[in-house]
Amino acid sequence: MVQAYILIQTEVGKASAVAGSIAKIPGVLQAEDVTGPYDVIVRAEADTVDDLGRLVVAKVQQVEGITRTLTCPVVHL
């Protein structure tokens, strides 16, 4: 299982709606609107890195109001 944090920038005033929409996507463990340089932080998981990439590109990035994403895979050192 691969997990990642997805840092999301949104259009002004859209953070709450974006977080709510993303929270409903299968594979998303948590979606929170936050303050700072990013507006929403998501924790997601998938079986493989490829599946995680498909989740981000095909589902998360398609949510209306998102302007930019940065995916940070979790590593276990």
C-alpha positions as CSV (number, residue, x, y, z in Angstrom):
1,M,0.0,0.0,0.0
2,V,1.3,3.4,-1.0
3,Q,0.3,6.6,0.9
4,A,0.8,10.2,0.1
5,Y,0.0,13.7,1.2
6,I,-1.5,15.9,-1.6
7,L,-1.0,19.6,-1.1
8,I,-3.6,21.6,-2.9
9,Q,-4.0,25.3,-3.9
10,T,-7.5,26.4,-4.7
11,E,-9.3,29.4,-6.1
12,V,-10.1,32.0,-3.5
13,G,-13.0,30.9,-1.3
14,K,-13.1,27.3,-2.6
15,A,-11.1,25.4,0.0
16,S,-14.0,24.1,2.0
17,A,-15.9,22.9,-1.0
18,V,-12.8,21.3,-2.6
19,A,-12.0,19.5,0.7
20,G,-15.6,18.2,1.0
21,S,-15.6,16.9,-2.6
22,I,-12.2,15.2,-2.3
23,A,-13.1,13.6,1.0
24,K,-15.8,11.5,-0.9
25,I,-13.3,10.1,-3.4
26,P,-12.4,6.4,-2.8
27,G,-8.8,6.1,-1.6
28,V,-8.8,9.4,0.2
29,L,-8.3,8.9,3.9
30,Q,-8.6,12.5,5.0
31,A,-9.1,15.9,3.4
32,E,-8.8,19.1,5.5
33,D,-8.8,22.8,4.6
34,V,-5.9,24.6,6.2
35,T,-4.2,28.0,6.3
36,G,-0.8,28.7,4.8
37,P,0.6,28.4,1.3
38,Y,-1.7,25.5,0.5
39,D,-5.5,25.5,1.0
40,V,-6.3,21.8,1.4
41,I,-4.1,18.9,2.5
42,V,-5.2,15.4,1.6
43,R,-4.0,12.0,2.8
44,A,-4.6,9.3,0.2
45,E,-3.6,5.7,-0.3
46,A,-3.5,3.2,-3.2
47,D,-2.2,-0.2,-4.0
48,T,0.7,1.0,-6.2
49,V,2.4,4.2,-7.1
50,D,0.7,4.0,-10.5
51,D,-2.7,3.6,-8.9
52,L,-1.9,6.6,-6.7
53,G,-0.9,8.7,-9.8
54,R,-4.2,7.7,-11.5
55,L,-6.1,8.7,-8.3
56,V,-4.5,12.2,-8.3
57,V,-4.7,12.9,-12.1
58,A,-8.1,11.3,-12.9
59,K,-10.0,12.1,-9.7
60,V,-8.4,14.6,-7.4
61,Q,-7.3,17.1,-10.1
62,Q,-10.7,17.0,-11.7
63,V,-12.4,18.6,-8.7
64,E,-13.6,22.1,-9.6
65,G,-11.7,24.9,-7.9
66,I,-8.3,23.3,-7.8
67,T,-5.5,25.4,-9.3
68,R,-2.4,23.3,-8.3
69,T,-1.4,20.1,-6.6
70,L,1.8,18.7,-5.1
71,T,1.9,15.0,-4.3
72,C,4.3,13.9,-1.5
73,P,4.6,10.1,-1.1
74,V,5.1,8.8,2.4
75,V,8.4,6.9,2.8
76,H,9.4,4.5,5.5
77,L,13.2,4.8,6.1
